[in-house]
C-alpha cells in the first residue's frame, strides 16, 4: 500500500471503471492509483425538453446526479443550466449520446476528452509535480499541483526510452520493405531474431520486462509495427507486455483521410499504451520538428496527455489552452463548437473581407534595401488589439470611438480582456524568452531552449538553390540531379508552393546525426529571397542557400547543426 501522502510527477491519466487511472513517477518506482471522479456535463432548453432529459436519466442504468445551477456562457453571460454528474467515467459518452437524441437541448462540456477534463479540473499537466493523498485502500483522496505549467524554467524527470524500428533503411515498411526488428535501450542495441514468430515475441518481451521503459519510441509503429505485433501475438496466443497496466488492452485509433487546400491528406491511426507512452516518430509532427523537449512543452501548456499530443496538431494544443482558460474562468464550453459567421452583404464583404494584397516588385538590382518581417503576426495582432470571439462588436463599447476598427463597421472591446488574447500573450512572451535563452546558452542547454521555442512557432521554410546537386532514390534506383529538376517534376513551370511526394528518398541524418535515408513527404518551391548565402566546401563544391538554412559542421570532434 502506498504512503498516505507523497510527492510525485504525473505521468499519465485515462478513464477506468469508477474513476481515473493515475500513473505517478516516483524516484525509482512507477505507481498506478485510481482517483474516484465523476465528470460533469451541462444542458439547457425549454421545459418540455428538460422534462424528457430528466425522465431519460432516471431510466438508464448508469447512476447520475442532477441539479439546477447557474453558469456563464461566453457570449450570453450567466444562464441557468442543469448539471449532470456521471458516476462512471466509462459511461460518460453513452450518457451524452442518449441525451443528444432529445430535440430542444443545448449542451456544454460534452465533447472534451475525459483525460483533458480531469487535468483542467484538478489543474494538473503531464510530468508536472503534484502532491497526492491516498486512502488506506490505496485510492486517491486528493491530488493537487505543486507547480504551474507556465513556469519557464523546469526540469523534466528522467524517462527510460526503448527504441523500436525495422533494421536498416527507414523507408515506410508499409510499401513492401521488410527487415528484422531492431531494439535499443541506454546504448545497448540488438536485432531480434527467432525461428518462429513466438520466438520473436519472446525476445521483445524480455527486453520490455528487463528495462520496463517509460517510453517506447518507434518508427512506423502506428501504421506497421504495432498492428503486426498485435496480430502475431493473437496468432501465437501469447500476450505482449506492451502495457504496464495489465488489466487493460491497447487503445487504437483508426487512420483517416481529409481534404485540405485541394489535397487529400492521409494520417495513420494510433496505438496508445496504458502506463507507458508509445511515440511514433513517423506519425508525430511535434516530435519530428521539436523532439521530446518540444513535445513535452506543448503537452505541459495544453494539458493534453503526451501520447495524444504527439498525434495531434499545434492548433489543437492552442485550442486546449483556450479551453483550459475557459474552464478556470467558469465559462461553459459549447458542444460542437461551430458558430456560423453572421450574414454579410456584398458591399460588406468588399469592405471588410479584402484578403491579402501583393505588390508587384520593381525589376532590377538595388542597394540599401530594408526587409520588414513580422514576429508571429496574427497572434501578435490578436494579442495587441484584443481580438476574440466575445470582444468583436461587444455591447458595452458600441458607442466608444476608441473601440472602432478603422475603415470597417466593427469595434473591439476596450473594457475587458478577451479569452484568446489572454492565452496568446503568454505563448508569445514564453517563446520570446526561450529565443533569448537560446541566444545566451550553448550545447545541450541551447538545444533544449531551441526545441521548446520551435514547438511554439510555425515551422519556417528553408531552401537550397535550384542548381544544388542532390543524391536521391526514386523507383528503386539512385541517381544525382539538380534539386530544381527533382522539384519541378512535382511543381512544373512557374508554379510555386508545396506538393505531396511519393516514392522519393534523399540522404539525411537521424536523431543522432548519423547518415541515413530519409523519405520525402513534400516538394516545396518558392521565389528566392533577395539575400542568399554561398558556402564553399572543402573539396571545391559550393552551396547556395537561404540565410536560415541549417548546416552540419564538425566541432570538437562531433557533428552539430548550425
N, C-alpha and C positions, 0 to 999 in steps of 0.2 A: 504494500500500500504506500503511495507517495506521501511525503510530508504534508501537513495541513496548510502550509504557506511556503511558496517557492517563487524564485525569480528565474525567468527563462526567456528565450527568444521564440516567438510564434513562428512555426514552420508552415503549417497548412491547416485548413478547415474545410469540412464538407458535411452535408446532411447525413444523419444516421437516425434510425428509429428512436424517438424520444428526445431528440436534440441535435447538437452539432458535435461531430468528432473533431477534437482539437489536438494537433500534434505540436509538441514543445521540444525545443533543443536545449538540453541541459549539458553541463560540462561532462563529456564522456558518456552521455546517455541520450536516448530518444524516447519520449513518453507520450502515450496516447491516452487522453481523457475524454469524457463525454460531458458536455455542458447542456443541461436541460434548458431548452429555449423554445419559445413559441413565436414564430413570425406573424406579422400583422398586416392586413390589407384594409383598405377603406373604400366605401362606396356611398354615393348619394343618389337621390332620384325622387320621383313622385311617390305618394303614399301607397299606391297600388303596387308599384314595382318593389318597394321596400317590404311590403307585406309578403309578396311572393318569395323574396330572398330569405326572409325570416323563416317561412314555412319550409323552404328547401334545406336550410341549415339545421333545422330541428329533425329533418327526416334522414339525413345522411349518417353514416356510421362514424365518421371522423369527429371526435369531440371538438367543439368550437365554443368560444365565448364572445358575446357581442355586447357593445354598449354604445350609446349615443354620445358624441363628443364634438368639439369644435376644433377645426384645423385650418391652416392658412393655405389658400390657393395662390400661386404666384401672381395671377392676373386678376382674380376676383376678390382677393382679400380673404377674411375669415369666413368659413362656411360650416354648416352643420353636416356631419358625416357619421356613418355607422362604422365603428371599428370592429373587425373580426380577427380574433386571435385563434390560430390553428394549432392545436396541441401537438400534432406530429408534423415536423417539417417535411417529411417524406410525402405527406398528403396535400401539401400546400398547392401545388399546381393543379391537382384534381379538384380541389375546392374552387379555385379560380375558374377552371373550365366549366364547372357546373353553374356557377353564378353568372358567367358570361352569356349563358343562354337566355337570361331574363332581359327583355327589352325595357328601356327606360332608365337603366342604371349607368352611372358614370363611375369608373373605378380609378383608384390610386394605389401606388406602391405594390402593383401586382406583378410586373414583369422585371423586377430587379432580381438578378441571380442571388440565391439564398446565401452563399458564402459572402458576397459583397454586402448584402443587407445586414448580416451578422457583424461584419467588420465595421460598417458605418455605425451601427447602433452602439457598439462597445468601444469605438474609437481606436480600433486595432488595425494593424497592417502587417504584411509579410516581413518576417525577420525582425520585427520590432520587439524591443524588450518589454516585458509585461510582468505583473505580479498576479499570482494565482492562489486562491484559497480553495481548498478541497474539503469535501465531507469525509467522515470516517469510511464511507463506502467507496471512495475514490472518485466521485463525481465533482465537477467544478461548482463551487458555491458562488464565487465571484472572480471576475477577471478584469484587470484594468491596465491601461498602458503606462509605461514608465518613461516614455519619450514621445515627442511629436514627429510625425513623418516629415514635416517641413524643416527640421533641423538640417543645416547644410553640411555639417561635419559629423559623420557617423561611421562606424566600423561594422561591417557585416561579419557574422560569426563564421568560422571555418567550416566548409562543407566538403564531404567526401564525394568525389566525382568518378564515376565509371564510364569510360568512353566505349561505344559500341558502333561498329561500322563494317561494311564489306571491305575486305582487304584490297589494296591496290587502287586503281583508278576510281576517283569519287563520282564518276558519272552516274546518272539516275539508273538504278538497277531495274526499275520498272520497264525499261526499254529493252530488256533482254540480256544485259550483262549479269553473269553470275560469278560469285567469288566466295572464298572462305570467310568466316566470321572472325573479325579482329576485335580484341578486347584489351583495354589498358586502364590501369589504376596506379596512381602515385609512381609513375616511372616504370612500372612493371607491365609488360605487354606480352600478348600471346595470340597465336592464331588457333582458333578452336577447331579441332578435327574429331572425327569419330567414324566408326564403321557403319553405324546406324543413326537415324535421327534421334533415338533415345540417348545415344552416347553424346551427341552434340548438346542436347538439352541438359544432360547431367553435368557436362563440363561448364556450361554457362551458369548453371545453378550453383556450382561450387564457388565460382568467382563472386557471385552475388552474396552468398551466405558468408563467405570468408571476409569480405570487405564491408558488407552492409552499407552500400553507398547511399548518400542523401539524394544524389542526382545521377540519373542515367542519361548521358548525353549521346545522342545518336546522330547519324547522317542517314536520311531517308527512313527514319524509324516509324513515322506516322503512316506513310504510304506503302512501305515494303517490309521492313524488318519485323515490327511488332505483329502485324496481321499474319505473317508467315510463322512466326514463333508460336502464336496462339493456335494456329491450325495444326502445327506439328505436335504441340502439347496435347491437343484434343485427340489427334490420331493415335498418339502413343499412350494416352490415358495417364499422363504424368504432368501434374501441375508445376508451373514455374514460380519461383519466389520473387516475382517482379514487384508485387505489392508488399509493403511492410504490414499493412492491415490484412491479415489472412482471412478475416471474415467477410471481405467484400471482393467483388470482381473488378476488373479493369473497366473504367468508363470510356466509351468511344464516342466519337462524333463523325457523322458521315461527311464525305467530301462534297463540295458544292461548286457550281459554276455560276457566274453572273456576268452581266454586260455592263461595261463602263467605258464611256467615251468611244463607243463604236467597236469595242473589242470584247471578245469573250475571254474571261479570266477564270482559270481553274485553281482552286485551292484544295490541298489534300485534307483528309479528315484528321482526327486527333485521337491519340491514345493516352489517357490520363491515369496515373498511378495513385494509389492511396497510401499515404505515409512516406512517400518519396516522390521526387519530381522526375518526369520524363520530358526532356527538352530535345526537340529535333532541330538541329542547326540548318537543315534544308527546308524547314517549314516555319521559320520564325524570322520575320523582318527585323524585329527588335534585337534579337540575338545576333543576326548576321551583321547588322550595322553598328551595334554598340556593345556586343559581347555581354557577358554576365553582369558586369557593373551597371551598364545602361539598362538592361532588362530589370534588374533589382530596383533601380531608381524609379522606373515607371510603375512597377508593382507597388512600391512603397507609397508613392504620391497618390496613385489612383485607388489604393486599397483593393486591387484585383489580385486574386491568387496567382502565383508565378506561372503555373502551367497554362492558365488561361491567358495571361498577359502575353506569354510567348507566342500565342497563336492568334492574336488579335492586332488591331492597328493602333497607331499612336492617337488617332482620332477617338477611338473607344476609350483610351486612357483619359483624355481630356474630358470627355463626356462623363466618365465616372467621377472625376474630380468635382465637376459641377453638381452631380447627383449627391455626392458626399456633402458638399457645402449646403445644398438644399435640405438634406436630412438633418444636419446640425442646426439649421435655422428653423426647423419645424415646418418646412414647406412640403406640401403634398406633391408627389411625383405622378403625373397622369399616366394612365395605361395607354400604350400605343401612342407615344408622344409624337404626333404629327398634326400640327395646327396649320391648316391651309392658309396661304397668303391672301390677304384681303383683295377684293376686286380693284383693278386699276383700269382706267380708260386708256385709249390710245394716246391721248395727249399727256396723261400722267406718266405713261411708260417712256415716252420720248423725253420727258423732263427728268425723270428720276432713275431710269434703268438704262444708262448710257453705255455700259460695258467699258472695255478698255480702249485707250486711244494710243495708236502707234504712229510716231513721226517717221517720215522717210528721211534717212540720214543724208547729209551732204556728201557728195562723191569727192574723194581726194585724200591727200595726206596732210595732217595738221599737227602743229606743235602746241604746247601749253593747253592741252585738253584735260579737263577735270572729269572725274567719274563720281556719280552720286548713287549710292546703294542704300537700301532700307534694311534695317535690322528687324526681322520678324514684323514686316509691315502691317499685315492685317491684325494680328494680336495686339500690336502696339497701338494701332488706331482704336480698336475696341476698348483698350485699357485707358487711353488718354481721353477719349470723348464719351466714355461711359455708355457704350453701345451694348445693349442687352435686350432680350425679348420684352421685359417689363418696363424698360426705360424709354423705348421708342413710342412717341406720341402718348406719353403718360397724361393722366387727367390733371395732375397738380401743377404742371408747368405750361399749360396750353397758352396762357396769355403772357408768358415771360419772354421778352425779346431776346434775352441772352441764351435761351434754350433752342432757338431756331437753327436749323441746318441751312447754311447759305445756299440759295438757288433752288431749293426744293420745299414743298409744303409739309415738312415734318419738323419735329422738335425732339430733343433729348432731355431726360430728366436732370434737373440741377439740384434736387433735394435729397436724393438717396442714391447710394452706390449700387449698381446693378450686380446681379449674381455672376454673370460671365466675366466682367472686368475684375471682380474680386478674386476670381480664380486665376485669371491670366496674369495679373500683376505679380503674383507670387512666382509663377512659372518664369516670367521674363526676368525678374530680379535674380532668381536662382540660376538661370542659365548664364546671366552676365557674371555672377560670382564665380561659377565654375570656369568660365573662359579666362577670368582674371587669375584664378589659381593655376590654371594650366600654363599660363604665360610665366608664372613665378616659380614653377617647380620643374623637376626633371625626372627622368627614369620612370619607374613604376608608378610613382605618385602622379606624375604628369599624365600618364596613360589613363589612370583612374578618373581624373577630372575630365579628360578629353572624352572618354566613353560616356560619362554622365551627361555632359553638355550635348553630346551628339544625340543622346536619347530624347532631348528636349527640342530638337530642331528638325526641320525638313532637310533631308539629305540633299546637298547641292550636287550639281552635275559637273564633273571634271573631264577634260578631253585631251586626246593626243591629236597632233596634226595628221591630216589625211594621208600623207606620204609615208608615215611610220610603218615599217615592215613588222608584221605580226605573224608568228607561227600559229596555226590553228588546225583543228581537226574537223572535217565535215565529210559525211558519207563514209566514215571509217578510214579515211585517208588523211595524212598530214601533209600540209604544204605551207609555204610562206608567201604572203601577199601584202600589199599596202592596205592599211586599215580602211582607206576610202573604198577600195574595191569590195571589201567584205561587207561594209555597212550599206553601200549603195545597192547591193543585191536585195536588201530589205526596204531601203528608203531611196528609190531611184530619183535621178534628176535633181531638181532644186527643192524637193520636199525636205522638211526638217521635222524633228520631233522624235518619237520613240515608237518602235515596232517590236512585237514579240518575235522570238527566235527559237527555232528547234534544231536539234542535231548540229550544234556548233559548240566547240570547246576550245579554250586557249590555255596557255601556260600561265599559272598564277602561283600563289603561295597559300599555305594553310595557316591555322591559328598559331603555329609555332614558327612561322616564316620559312618553312621548308617548301621547296618547289613541288608543285602538284598540278594536276589537270583540273581546270575549273569549267563547268558548263556555263554557257552564255544564255541569259534569260531575255535580254532586250538589246536591240541595236539602237543607239542614240546618235542623232546628228543635229548639230546646232551651228549657227554662224560663229566664226572665231571672234574673240574679243579683240579690242584694239591693242592690248598688250599680251605678247606671248613670250615664253622663256625658252631659250635654246640651251640644252645641256650637252656638253662634249663628253663622250665616254672614253675609257682608257684605250680601247683598240681602234679609235678613229671615227666610230659612228657618232652621230648626234641625234638628239630627240628634241622636237619642238612641241611644247605643251603649254597649257594654261597655267597661270601662276599658282593656282591652288591644287595642282596635281601632286599627289603623294608619290615619293620615290623611295627606293630601298637603298640604304647605304650601309657600308661596313664601318662600325665604330667600336673600338675596344674589343675587336675580335667577334663581334656579334652583328647580325643583320637587323637593322632597325628601319622604321619608316620616318621620313622627314618631308 
